[in-house]
C-alpha cells in the first residue's frame, strides 16, 4: 500500500515538474566556437531532455533553417527524454539514421539544424526565442539548409 502511494507521489511530482517546465521560456544557447557547433540547455530544458549539451563538429552539419511547427518530421520512438503530446517534446527520439534531438514545447516556428551521416543525430529541432534571428546568426558558420532537401 505504501509503495503504491510512493510511486503515485513520484509520478504526480514528475507531471507537475514537466508541466511547470513546459510553461517556461526555452533556455537554449547555440554557438559556433572554432570547429564545433554547441547547443547548451539550461534549467528545465536540461532536465526535460536529460541532457545539458550537444556538441557536433561543423563538418558534420549540413545547415540551418526555420520551419513551421506544422511541417516537422516524425519524431520517432522516444529513447530518453520527455514527451507529453501538445505540451513538450525534449530529448532523443528515433533510432539509427533517424535519431534526432528535440527541445520544443508548443511553438509556431522552430530552428531546424540538419546533420550529415557522420553526426550522432540526423537533426536537432529546437525552440528558441527568435528562430529567424538565430538562423541568420548561424548561417555564416554552418550554411543554409532547406527542410525536405537530401
Number of C-alpha atoms within 10 A of each C-alpha: 5 7 8 9 10 11 11 12 12 12 12 12 12 12 13 12 14 20 14 11 19 21 13 12 13 20 16 19 13 18 15 17 11 9 11 17 21 17 17 17 22 14 13 20 27 19 18 23 23 16 17 16 15 15 15 18 16 19 14 19 23 19 23 25 22 23 18 12 16 10 11 14 12 10 16 13 12 18 13 16 19 22 20 13 9 10 16 23 25 26 24 24 23 18 14 10 14 14 19 25 25 22 27 25 24 15 16 10 21 28 25 24 25 26 23 16 12 13 17 17 23 22 23 22 24 25 23 21 16 12 18 16 12 18 21 15 14 20 14 10 19 21 15 18 19 15 17 8 6 8
